[in-house]
Amino acid sequence: MDRIAGWWDGAELWIAGLPFVPQVALVLVVAVPVCWGVASGLDRALAAMFVLLRRDPDDAEEN
């Protein structure tokens, strides 16, 4: 566990030491795909749950 914490501290210090523009670029390159993956996974999980509950979001009544 100490190795992971040491690696993380080093990476964090490296990112914090970068100028603002490279920090933003690096965060975007990492954060956008991670957020897309999480959103995609949640979408699939909720779709599977709706199938199991026999609720189709396309059949929802419109008000």
Backbone as JSON Lines, residues from 0, in Angstrom:
{"i":0,"aa":"M","n":[0.83,-1.19,0.0],"ca":[0.0,0.0,0.0],"c":[0.87,1.26,0.0]}
{"i":1,"aa":"D","n":[2.02,1.14,0.63],"ca":[2.93,2.28,0.7],"c":[3.45,2.68,-0.68]}
{"i":2,"aa":"R","n":[3.63,1.68,-1.55],"ca":[4.11,1.96,-2.9],"c":[3.09,2.77,-3.69]}
{"i":3,"aa":"I","n":[1.82,2.39,-3.56],"ca":[0.77,3.1,-4.28],"c":[0.65,4.53,-3.78]}
{"i":4,"aa":"A","n":[0.71,4.7,-2.46],"ca":[0.61,6.04,-1.88],"c":[1.79,6.9,-2.32]}
{"i":5,"aa":"G","n":[2.98,6.31,-2.36],"ca":[4.16,7.05,-2.8],"c":[4.07,7.44,-4.26]}
{"i":6,"aa":"W","n":[3.58,6.51,-5.09],"ca":[3.42,6.81,-6.51],"c":[2.39,7.91,-6.7]}
{"i":7,"aa":"W","n":[1.28,7.81,-5.98],"ca":[0.22,8.81,-6.12],"c":[0.71,10.18,-5.68]}
{"i":8,"aa":"D","n":[1.45,10.24,-4.57],"ca":[1.99,11.52,-4.11],"c":[2.92,12.12,-5.15]}
{"i":9,"aa":"G","n":[3.76,11.29,-5.76],"ca":[4.67,11.77,-6.8],"c":[3.92,12.31,-8.0]}
{"i":10,"aa":"A","n":[2.9,11.58,-8.43],"ca":[2.11,12.02,-9.58],"c":[1.37,13.32,-9.27]}
{"i":11,"aa":"E","n":[0.83,13.41,-8.07],"ca":[0.1,14.61,-7.67],"c":[1.03,15.82,-7.63]}
{"i":12,"aa":"L","n":[2.22,15.63,-7.08],"ca":[3.18,16.74,-7.04],"c":[3.63,17.14,-8.44]}
{"i":13,"aa":"W","n":[3.78,16.16,-9.32],"ca":[4.18,16.45,-10.7],"c":[3.1,17.29,-11.39]}
{"i":14,"aa":"I","n":[1.84,16.89,-11.25],"ca":[0.74,17.63,-11.87],"c":[0.63,19.03,-11.26]}
{"i":15,"aa":"A","n":[0.76,19.13,-9.94],"ca":[0.64,20.42,-9.28],"c":[1.78,21.36,-9.68]}
{"i":16,"aa":"G","n":[2.91,20.81,-10.08],"ca":[4.05,21.62,-10.48],"c":[3.98,22.11,-11.91]}
{"i":17,"aa":"L","n":[3.05,21.59,-12.68],"ca":[2.91,22.0,-14.08],"c":[2.25,23.38,-14.16]}
{"i":18,"aa":"P","n":[2.52,24.12,-15.24],"ca":[1.77,25.37,-15.45],"c":[0.28,25.07,-15.68]}
{"i":19,"aa":"F","n":[-0.54,26.11,-15.61],"ca":[-1.99,25.94,-15.65],"c":[-2.49,25.25,-16.92]}
{"i":20,"aa":"V","n":[-2.04,25.69,-18.08],"ca":[-2.57,25.15,-19.34],"c":[-2.27,23.65,-19.47]}
{"i":21,"aa":"P","n":[-1.03,23.19,-19.22],"ca":[-0.81,21.74,-19.27],"c":[-1.6,20.97,-18.21]}
{"i":22,"aa":"Q","n":[-1.83,21.57,-17.06],"ca":[-2.67,20.91,-16.04],"c":[-4.08,20.67,-16.58]}
{"i":23,"aa":"V","n":[-4.64,21.72,-17.17],"ca":[-6.01,21.61,-17.71],"c":[-6.04,20.57,-18.83]}
{"i":24,"aa":"A","n":[-5.07,20.6,-19.72],"ca":[-5.02,19.65,-20.83],"c":[-4.91,18.22,-20.3]}
{"i":25,"aa":"L","n":[-4.05,18.0,-19.33],"ca":[-3.87,16.66,-18.77],"c":[-5.14,16.16,-18.08]}
{"i":26,"aa":"V","n":[-5.76,17.04,-17.31],"ca":[-6.99,16.66,-16.62],"c":[-8.08,16.33,-17.65]}
{"i":27,"aa":"L","n":[-8.18,17.11,-18.71],"ca":[-9.2,16.84,-19.73],"c":[-8.93,15.52,-20.45]}
{"i":28,"aa":"V","n":[-7.67,15.26,-20.73],"ca":[-7.33,14.01,-21.43],"c":[-7.67,12.81,-20.56]}
{"i":29,"aa":"V","n":[-7.56,12.95,-19.25],"ca":[-7.85,11.85,-18.34],"c":[-9.31,11.86,-17.92]}
{"i":30,"aa":"A","n":[-9.84,13.03,-17.54],"ca":[-11.17,13.11,-16.94],"c":[-12.29,12.86,-17.95]}
{"i":31,"aa":"V","n":[-12.16,13.35,-19.16],"ca":[-13.24,13.18,-20.14],"c":[-13.48,11.69,-20.44]}
{"i":32,"aa":"P","n":[-12.45,10.91,-20.77],"ca":[-12.71,9.48,-21.0],"c":[-13.22,8.74,-19.76]}
{"i":33,"aa":"V","n":[-12.7,9.09,-18.58],"ca":[-13.17,8.42,-17.36],"c":[-14.63,8.75,-17.11]}
{"i":34,"aa":"C","n":[-15.0,10.01,-17.24],"ca":[-16.4,10.41,-17.03],"c":[-17.32,9.78,-18.08]}
{"i":35,"aa":"W","n":[-16.84,9.71,-19.33],"ca":[-17.64,9.07,-20.37],"c":[-17.85,7.58,-20.03]}
{"i":36,"aa":"G","n":[-16.79,6.93,-19.56],"ca":[-16.9,5.51,-19.2],"c":[-17.87,5.28,-18.05]}
{"i":37,"aa":"V","n":[-17.8,6.14,-17.04],"ca":[-18.71,6.0,-15.9],"c":[-20.15,6.24,-16.34]}
{"i":38,"aa":"A","n":[-20.37,7.26,-17.14],"ca":[-21.73,7.55,-17.62],"c":[-22.26,6.42,-18.49]}
{"i":39,"aa":"S","n":[-21.4,5.88,-19.33],"ca":[-21.8,4.76,-20.18],"c":[-22.17,3.54,-19.34]}
{"i":40,"aa":"G","n":[-21.34,3.26,-18.34],"ca":[-21.62,2.12,-17.46],"c":[-22.91,2.29,-16.69]}
{"i":41,"aa":"L","n":[-23.14,3.5,-16.18],"ca":[-24.4,3.75,-15.47],"c":[-25.6,3.63,-16.39]}
{"i":42,"aa":"D","n":[-25.45,4.11,-17.63],"ca":[-26.54,4.01,-18.6],"c":[-26.9,2.56,-18.87]}
{"i":43,"aa":"R","n":[-25.88,1.74,-19.06],"ca":[-26.14,0.32,-19.32],"c":[-26.74,-0.37,-18.11]}
{"i":44,"aa":"A","n":[-26.23,-0.04,-16.91],"ca":[-26.75,-0.66,-15.69],"c":[-28.21,-0.28,-15.47]}
{"i":45,"aa":"L","n":[-28.54,0.99,-15.66],"ca":[-29.93,1.41,-15.49],"c":[-30.84,0.82,-16.55]}
{"i":46,"aa":"A","n":[-30.34,0.71,-17.78],"ca":[-31.15,0.08,-18.83],"c":[-31.43,-1.38,-18.48]}
{"i":47,"aa":"A","n":[-30.43,-2.08,-17.97],"ca":[-30.63,-3.47,-17.57],"c":[-31.62,-3.57,-16.41]}
{"i":48,"aa":"M","n":[-31.53,-2.62,-15.47],"ca":[-32.45,-2.62,-14.34],"c":[-33.88,-2.37,-14.82]}
{"i":49,"aa":"F","n":[-34.06,-1.45,-15.77],"ca":[-35.39,-1.2,-16.3],"c":[-35.95,-2.43,-17.01]}
{"i":50,"aa":"V","n":[-35.09,-3.17,-17.7],"ca":[-35.54,-4.4,-18.36],"c":[-35.99,-5.41,-17.31]}
{"i":51,"aa":"L","n":[-35.2,-5.54,-16.23],"ca":[-35.56,-6.48,-15.18],"c":[-36.86,-6.08,-14.48]}
{"i":52,"aa":"L","n":[-37.09,-4.79,-14.35],"ca":[-38.31,-4.31,-13.71],"c":[-39.47,-4.19,-14.69]}
{"i":53,"aa":"R","n":[-39.21,-4.54,-15.94],"ca":[-40.2,-4.46,-17.03],"c":[-40.77,-3.07,-17.18]}
{"i":54,"aa":"R","n":[-39.86,-2.08,-17.11],"ca":[-40.27,-0.68,-17.31],"c":[-39.5,-0.17,-18.5]}
{"i":55,"aa":"D","n":[-40.19,0.21,-19.53],"ca":[-39.56,0.73,-20.73],"c":[-39.69,2.24,-20.72]}
{"i":56,"aa":"P","n":[-38.56,2.97,-20.69],"ca":[-38.65,4.43,-20.65],"c":[-39.31,5.02,-21.89]}
{"i":57,"aa":"D","n":[-39.31,4.28,-22.99],"ca":[-39.95,4.77,-24.22],"c":[-41.46,4.72,-24.13]}
{"i":58,"aa":"D","n":[-41.98,3.89,-23.22],"ca":[-43.43,3.75,-23.07],"c":[-44.0,4.7,-22.01]}
{"i":59,"aa":"A","n":[-43.2,5.59,-21.5],"ca":[-43.68,6.51,-20.45],"c":[-44.77,7.41,-21.02]}
{"i":60,"aa":"E","n":[-45.73,7.67,-20.16],"ca":[-46.82,8.55,-20.59],"c":[-46.34,9.99,-20.65]}
{"i":61,"aa":"E","n":[-46.78,10.7,-21.68],"ca":[-46.42,12.09,-21.8],"c":[-47.52,12.95,-21.21]}
{"i":62,"aa":"N","n":[-47.14,13.96,-20.46],"ca":[-48.12,14.85,-19.84],"c":[-48.38,16.04,-20.68]}
